[in-house]
Amino acid sequence: MRLDPKYAPQKRDPALRRRGAVAVKRHALALLLVLALFSAFPAPSRAFNEQVVLPCVFRSALAMLTCKPVEEFMFMGMREGVYVYNAHYGSKFTEFYAQVFDDFVIFTSRAWQGRMSSARLVYDYTNGCVSASIEPPPCAVVRQAKCCGG
């Protein structure tokens, strides 16, 4: 029995074999590069709920700014994207406001007569924490505005 010549094994062109090997190497190198890029940017290992953590940070920041204990500030809720707090300030209960703009927060109150204070928000996704960078006044009871978890 004779095989048909078109089905007989044929010699491969060595140049074709080299081009195939180069293509495989390029694909493997591209895959390694993509994997290296993804591993260079670690995913956050711990997520947190900003609706829990941010009110806590703002409460601590207001305590720092007013030289009062954190326990005196009560989170009342949000109005049109503004965090509202209430505390006894001066001789009466007063509302304080915290409004977020990207990575900054502006603190205001009618009792401050138009004056404002601002802080930069620092997100630590690895540990699930947020802190507000404020230089505490000398009278501050709270020395750091940072909350984690949620």
C-alpha positions in Angstrom: 0.0 0.0 0.0 1.4 3.3 -1.0 0.6 6.6 0.6 -0.7 9.5 -1.4 2.2 12.0 -1.8 0.1 14.9 -0.5 -0.4 13.1 2.9 3.2 12.1 3.2 5.2 13.8 6.0 7.0 16.9 4.7 10.0 18.7 5.9 9.2 22.0 7.6 11.0 25.2 6.7 13.4 26.1 9.5 12.7 29.8 9.0 9.0 29.1 9.6 9.8 27.2 12.8 11.9 30.1 14.1 9.1 32.7 13.4 6.7 30.5 15.3 9.1 30.2 18.3 9.6 34.0 18.3 5.8 34.6 18.2 5.4 32.2 21.2 8.1 34.0 23.1 6.6 37.4 22.4 3.2 36.3 23.6 4.7 34.8 26.8 6.7 38.0 27.4 3.5 40.1 26.9 1.6 37.9 29.3 4.4 38.2 31.9 4.5 42.0 31.5 0.7 42.3 32.0 0.9 40.1 35.1 3.8 42.2 36.5 1.8 45.4 36.0 -1.3 44.0 37.8 0.8 42.7 40.7 2.6 46.1 41.0 -0.7 47.7 42.0 -2.0 45.8 44.9 -5.8 45.7 45.3 -7.1 47.1 48.6 -7.1 44.3 51.1 -9.7 45.7 53.3 -12.8 47.7 52.2 -14.6 50.1 54.4 -17.9 51.8 54.4 -17.4 55.6 53.9 -20.9 56.3 55.3 -19.6 55.0 58.7 -16.0 56.1 58.6 -16.4 59.7 57.3 -18.9 60.8 60.0 -16.5 59.5 62.6 -13.5 61.4 61.1 -15.5 64.6 60.8 -16.7 64.3 64.4 -13.0 63.9 65.6 -12.0 66.8 63.4 -14.7 69.1 64.8 -13.6 68.1 68.3 -10.1 69.1 67.5 -11.1 72.5 65.9 -13.3 73.4 68.8 -11.2 72.1 71.7 -14.1 69.9 72.9 -14.3 66.1 73.6 -15.6 64.0 70.7 -18.5 62.8 72.8 -20.1 66.2 72.7 -20.6 66.1 68.9 -23.7 64.3 67.7 -24.0 63.3 64.0 -27.5 64.5 62.9 -27.4 63.2 59.4 -26.8 64.5 55.9 -28.5 67.4 54.1 -27.9 67.8 50.4 -24.5 66.1 50.7 -23.4 68.0 53.8 -22.7 66.2 57.1 -24.5 68.0 59.9 -23.4 67.8 63.6 -24.8 69.3 66.7 -23.0 70.3 69.9 -23.3 72.7 72.8 -21.0 75.6 71.7 -20.8 79.0 73.4 -24.1 79.2 75.4 -26.4 77.2 73.1 -26.7 74.2 70.9 -25.1 74.9 67.5 -25.0 73.1 64.2 -21.6 72.3 62.5 -21.3 71.4 58.9 -18.7 69.3 57.0 -18.8 69.4 53.2 -16.5 67.1 51.1 -14.9 68.4 47.9 -12.8 65.5 46.4 -10.0 64.9 49.0 -10.8 68.0 51.1 -13.4 68.8 53.6 -14.6 72.2 54.7 -15.9 72.8 58.2 -18.3 75.6 58.9 -20.8 76.8 61.5 -23.0 79.9 61.9 -21.4 80.3 65.3 -18.0 80.9 63.6 -19.4 84.0 61.8 -18.4 83.1 58.3 -15.0 81.6 59.2 -14.2 78.2 57.8 -11.6 75.5 58.4 -10.4 72.9 55.9 -8.6 69.5 56.1 -7.2 67.1 53.6 -8.7 63.6 53.7 -6.2 60.8 53.5 -7.5 57.4 52.6 -5.6 54.3 53.7 -7.4 51.6 51.8 -4.9 48.9 53.0 -5.9 49.3 56.6 -9.5 50.6 55.9 -8.9 54.0 57.5 -9.5 57.6 56.8 -7.8 60.6 58.5 -8.3 64.3 58.2 -5.0 66.2 58.2 -5.5 69.1 60.7 -2.9 70.8 62.8 -4.4 70.6 66.2 -4.6 73.8 68.2 -2.8 73.8 71.6 -6.2 73.4 73.5 -7.3 70.4 71.5 -8.5 67.4 73.5 -8.3 65.1 70.4 -4.8 65.0 68.8 -5.7 63.0 65.6 -8.8 62.8 63.4 -8.6 59.2 62.2 -11.2 56.4 62.0 -11.0 52.8 60.7 -13.4 50.0 59.8 -17.0 50.1 59.1 
